[in-house]
Amino acid sequence: MQHTFDYLIIGAGMAGEAAAQALREADAKATIGMLGDESHPPYDRPPLSKKLWKGGKEEDIWRPIDKARAEVTLQRRATKIDRAAHVVSDAAGDTWKYRKLLIATGGTPRKLRGGDDFIYYRTFDDYQRLRKAVKPGARIAVIGGGFIGSEIAAAMAMNGCKVTMLFPEDAIGARVYPESLADAVTAYFREKGVDVRAGAKVKGGSSGTGGTTLELENGDSVRADAVVAGLGITPNVKLAEDAGLAVDNGIIVNDHLQTSDPDIYAAGDVASFPAPALGHRLRVEHENAAITMGVRAGKCMAGQDAPYDELPFFYSDLFDLGYEAVGTLDSRLETVEQWVTPFREGVVYYLDAGRVRGVLLWNTWGQVDAARALIASPGPFDAENVRGRLPAAA
């Protein structure tokens, strides 16, 4: 069957839904199609590791795609883009003709060999599967000490589970936080009852009626009722690559979110966009980037001049700690810490070559725009003159 739309969106996530809303607002009469490979319509992902474990309601996560009056086709995977014909083919044998196309395909979780039964946490289905295993006293193993791993470990502990956290780094968030903060967060998780095993590498796992046994490289083993892996994602770029679009750690787009084909756009986790304030391209896997990029992509597809000139922020909740962050957070950069209360409230600046490249606002709120302005400033900055640039408490 052939379908024809003015605008076609591949991907029914947050970026795709935001683009559909922007397209509808810009063009009331346009036909908008959306292909999603999940069985669910667009929903917010952050609650899957945050609010839904703190009493939030599942019915609150669904995004209002109906308002966009888009034709949404679920459980449908796009397999080929014919750029010359402006046609997308899918795995069911249908074709989808478009005038303008948005690729918002997100990413696929990285997996471990021998871990077929692990929950590679990303989707609502993953949440539902984990929810069935969660009860007081349940043994939950979390593989990964980064963004998702730390959020899930905290959520499981707050729901009365016996949590074992395994990761190869020296501390939780070691790739992102300065060493002192990473050590403090690790100690904090242990205080909350999490069995944190830093420096642990999972070799494989085997499942049986009594749960899953993880085998570690050092010879130890861990028994669990459920295993959750948060190992990051790989951007879904194959569709773009096969179509001959420029790809480098994501689909390369310009400031109007156009790919190397002017009729094809990309947004969300899969897009590598220019970040002038940082002096290099960026690919960001967080809610703010997905939604704001989706909105700008929709506007640009509809012919408006709406460049994506925003440096996205991201946020996290870990027990009663929380943060917002902007720019590049990399513990290999020079870090300058500014604490009101050590490791409980403050600001961390990330410096490189006299510029602020990232800002971590630790239990410090209302400073995202000020952090963006600081990153955009030419400086020069060093440890002495950057400290105190942002208030550590709002």
C-alpha positions in Angstrom: 0.0 0.0 0.0 1.2 3.5 -0.8 0.6 6.4 1.6 1.3 10.1 0.7 2.0 12.9 3.2 3.2 16.4 3.1 5.4 15.7 6.1 6.5 12.2 7.3 8.1 11.6 10.6 10.1 8.4 11.3 10.1 7.8 15.0 7.2 8.2 17.5 9.2 9.5 20.5 9.4 12.9 22.1 11.2 14.6 19.3 8.8 13.2 16.6 5.8 14.2 18.6 7.1 17.7 19.3 7.8 18.1 15.6 4.3 17.0 14.7 2.8 19.6 17.0 5.0 22.3 15.5 4.1 21.3 12.0 0.4 21.4 12.7 0.7 24.8 14.3 2.6 26.1 11.3 0.4 24.4 8.6 -3.2 23.8 9.6 -4.0 21.9 6.4 -0.9 19.8 5.9 -1.0 16.0 6.0 1.3 14.6 8.7 2.3 10.9 9.0 4.3 9.2 11.7 5.9 5.8 11.9 6.8 4.3 15.2 8.4 0.9 15.9 7.0 0.6 19.4 3.5 -0.6 20.2 2.8 2.6 22.1 2.1 6.2 21.0 4.5 8.9 22.0 5.3 9.2 25.7 7.7 11.0 28.0 10.7 8.8 28.8 12.2 10.6 31.9 9.3 9.3 34.2 10.3 5.7 33.5 13.4 6.1 35.7 12.0 9.0 37.9 8.4 9.9 38.7 6.8 6.5 38.1 8.9 5.1 40.9 7.8 7.9 43.3 4.0 7.6 43.0 3.6 9.1 39.5 0.8 7.8 37.4 1.3 6.0 34.1 -1.6 7.9 32.5 0.4 11.1 32.9 3.3 10.1 30.6 1.4 10.1 27.3 2.1 13.0 25.0 -0.9 14.8 23.3 -0.2 13.5 19.7 -3.9 13.7 18.9 -3.7 17.5 18.9 -1.4 17.3 16.0 -3.9 15.4 13.9 -1.2 13.2 12.5 -1.8 9.7 11.2 0.3 7.6 13.5 1.2 4.0 12.5 2.7 2.0 15.3 4.8 -1.2 15.2 6.0 -0.2 11.8 9.8 -0.1 11.1 11.1 2.0 8.2 13.7 0.1 6.2 14.7 2.3 3.3 14.7 5.9 2.1 14.6 6.6 -1.6 15.8 10.2 -1.7 15.3 10.7 -5.4 11.6 9.5 -5.3 10.9 11.0 -1.8 9.6 7.6 -0.7 10.2 5.6 2.5 9.6 1.8 2.5 8.8 -0.2 5.7 9.1 -3.7 6.9 5.5 -4.5 6.1 5.9 -3.7 2.4 4.1 -0.3 2.4 5.6 2.8 0.9 5.3 6.4 2.3 5.7 9.3 0.0 6.8 12.6 1.5 7.5 16.2 0.7 9.6 16.7 3.8 11.0 13.9 6.0 12.1 13.9 9.7 14.3 11.2 11.0 13.8 10.9 14.8 14.7 7.3 15.3 16.5 7.7 18.6 18.9 5.0 19.7 19.3 1.3 20.6 20.6 0.3 24.1 24.0 -1.3 24.2 23.9 -4.9 25.2 26.2 -7.4 26.9 27.0 -10.8 25.4 25.1 -13.5 27.2 22.6 -11.1 28.7 19.6 -11.8 26.6 17.3 -11.8 29.6 18.5 -8.5 31.0 16.3 -5.5 30.9 18.1 -2.9 28.7 16.2 0.0 30.2 14.7 2.5 27.7 11.1 1.9 26.8 7.7 1.8 28.5 7.7 -2.0 27.9 11.0 -2.2 29.9 9.4 -0.2 32.7 6.4 -2.6 32.8 8.6 -5.6 32.9 10.7 -4.2 35.7 7.6 -3.1 37.6 6.5 -6.7 37.8 9.7 -7.7 39.5 9.8 -4.8 42.0 8.5 -5.6 45.5 10.0 -5.2 49.0 13.0 -7.5 49.3 13.3 -8.2 45.6 16.9 -8.6 44.5 17.7 -6.2 41.7 21.1 -6.0 40.0 21.8 -2.8 38.1 24.7 -2.8 35.6 26.1 0.6 34.9 27.1 3.5 37.0 26.1 6.3 34.7 23.0 8.4 34.1 20.4 5.6 33.8 22.1 3.1 36.1 22.3 5.5 39.0 18.7 6.7 38.6 17.4 3.1 38.4 19.5 2.0 41.4 18.1 4.8 43.5 14.6 4.2 42.4 14.8 0.5 43.2 16.3 1.2 46.6 13.5 3.7 47.3 11.0 0.9 46.5 12.3 -1.5 49.1 14.5 -3.6 46.8 17.9 -5.1 47.7 20.0 -3.4 45.0 23.4 -4.4 43.8 25.1 -1.9 41.5 27.9 -3.1 39.2 30.1 -1.0 37.0 33.8 -1.0 35.8 34.6 2.6 36.9 36.0 3.6 40.2 32.9 5.4 41.4 29.3 6.3 40.4 29.4 8.9 37.7 33.1 8.8 37.4 33.1 9.8 33.8 31.1 12.9 34.5 31.6 14.1 38.1 34.9 15.4 39.6 36.5 12.6 41.6 35.5 14.1 45.0 31.9 14.3 44.0 31.8 10.8 42.4 33.3 9.4 45.6 30.7 11.3 47.7 27.8 10.0 45.6 29.1 6.5 45.8 29.3 6.7 49.6 25.8 8.2 49.7 24.3 5.3 47.7 25.9 2.9 50.1 24.4 4.8 53.0 21.0 4.3 51.3 21.6 0.6 51.4 22.8 0.0 47.8 25.5 -2.6 47.5 27.8 -0.6 45.2 30.5 -2.7 43.5 32.9 -0.4 41.7 35.4 -1.9 39.4 33.1 -4.8 38.7 32.9 -6.2 35.2 30.0 -8.5 34.2 31.2 -11.5 32.1 27.8 -13.0 31.5 24.6 -14.3 33.1 22.4 -17.3 33.2 18.7 -17.4 34.1 16.7 -20.1 35.8 13.6 -20.5 37.9 15.2 -18.8 40.9 16.3 -15.7 38.9 19.5 -14.7 37.2 23.1 -15.4 38.2 25.6 -12.8 37.0 29.2 -14.0 36.6 31.9 -11.3 37.2 35.3 -11.3 35.7 36.9 -11.5 39.1 35.2 -14.9 39.7 32.4 -13.5 42.0 28.7 -14.1 41.2 25.6 -12.1 42.0 22.1 -13.5 42.3 19.2 -11.4 41.3 15.4 -11.6 40.6 15.9 -9.0 37.8 18.9 -7.5 36.0 18.7 -4.0 34.6 21.4 -2.7 32.3 21.9 1.0 31.7 24.9 1.0 29.3 24.0 3.9 27.1 22.7 3.8 23.5 23.9 3.6 20.0 22.1 6.2 17.7 19.9 4.5 15.1 21.7 5.9 12.0 21.6 2.9 9.6 18.5 4.2 7.7 20.4 7.5 7.1 23.7 5.8 6.3 22.0 3.5 3.7 20.4 6.5 2.1 23.8 8.2 1.7 23.3 10.9 4.3 26.3 12.3 6.2 26.7 10.5 9.5 29.3 10.9 12.3 28.2 9.8 15.8 24.7 10.7 14.7 23.1 12.1 11.6 24.9 15.4 10.8 22.5 18.4 10.6 23.0 22.1 10.1 21.6 24.8 12.4 18.2 24.4 10.8 18.3 20.6 11.5 18.6 19.7 7.8 20.7 16.7 6.9 22.9 16.6 3.8 19.6 16.3 1.9 17.7 19.6 2.2 14.3 17.7 2.2 15.3 15.5 5.1 15.7 16.6 8.7 16.9 14.9 11.9 16.2 15.6 15.5 16.5 14.1 19.0 19.0 11.5 20.2 20.0 10.6 16.6 21.1 14.1 15.5 24.6 15.6 15.6 24.1 19.4 15.6 26.4 22.4 15.7 27.0 23.9 19.1 28.8 27.2 18.5 29.2 27.9 22.2 31.2 24.8 22.6 33.1 25.0 19.3 32.1 21.5 18.1 29.1 19.3 17.3 27.0 17.7 19.9 24.6 14.8 20.2 22.5 14.8 23.3 20.3 12.0 24.7 18.0 14.0 26.9 14.4 15.3 27.1 15.1 19.0 26.6 17.1 18.4 23.5 14.5 16.0 22.0 11.6 18.4 22.5 13.2 21.7 21.6 14.9 20.1 18.6 11.7 18.5 17.5 9.9 21.9 17.7 12.5 23.7 15.7 12.7 20.9 13.1 8.9 21.0 12.6 9.0 24.8 12.1 11.9 24.6 9.7 10.2 21.8 7.7 7.2 24.0 7.4 9.3 26.8 5.9 9.9 29.0 8.9 13.3 30.3 9.8 13.7 28.6 13.2 17.4 27.7 13.7 18.3 25.4 16.6 20.5 27.7 18.6 19.9 26.4 22.1 22.4 24.6 24.2 20.2 21.8 25.8 20.2 21.0 29.5 19.6 17.8 31.3 18.6 16.8 34.8 18.6 13.8 37.2 17.1 12.7 40.5 19.1 10.5 42.9 17.3 9.9 46.2 16.9 13.4 47.6 19.7 14.8 45.5 19.0 16.4 42.1 20.8 18.4 39.5 20.6 20.2 36.2 23.5 20.4 33.8 24.4 22.3 30.7 27.2 21.7 28.1 29.9 19.1 28.3 30.3 17.3 31.6 33.5 15.3 31.3 35.6 14.5 34.4 38.8 14.6 32.2 38.3 18.4 31.9 39.5 20.8 34.6 36.8 21.0 37.2 36.2 23.8 39.7 34.0 23.1 42.6 31.9 25.7 44.5 30.0 24.3 47.4 27.5 25.8 49.8 27.3 22.4 51.5 29.9 19.9 50.2 28.4 17.4 47.8 24.9 18.5 48.8 24.5 21.9 47.2 26.7 23.8 44.9 28.1 24.3 41.3 30.8 22.5 39.4 32.4 24.3 36.4 34.1 22.3 33.6 37.0 24.3 32.0 39.1 23.7 28.9 41.4 26.1 27.1 40.2 29.2 29.1 36.5 28.5 28.4 33.7 27.1 30.4 32.5 24.0 28.6 30.0 22.7 31.1 28.2 23.5 34.3 26.7 21.1 36.8 24.1 22.7 39.1 24.0 20.3 42.1 20.8 20.9 44.1 21.0 24.4 42.7 18.0 25.6 40.7 17.0 28.4 38.4 20.5 28.9 36.9 20.3 27.1 33.5 20.1 30.2 31.4 22.9 31.8 33.4 25.0 28.7 32.8 24.3 28.8 29.1 25.5 32.5 29.0 28.7 31.6 30.9 29.5 28.8 28.4 28.9 31.2 25.5 31.2 33.8 27.1 34.7 34.0 25.5 36.4 34.3 28.9 39.2 33.6 29.5 38.3 31.7 32.7 40.4 29.9 35.2 39.9 28.3 38.6 40.2 31.6 40.4 37.9 33.8 38.3 35.2 31.3 37.5 34.4 30.4 41.1 31.4 32.4 42.2 30.2 33.4 38.7 26.9 31.6 39.4 25.1 31.7 42.7 25.3 28.3 44.3 21.8 28.7 45.7 18.8 30.3 44.0 
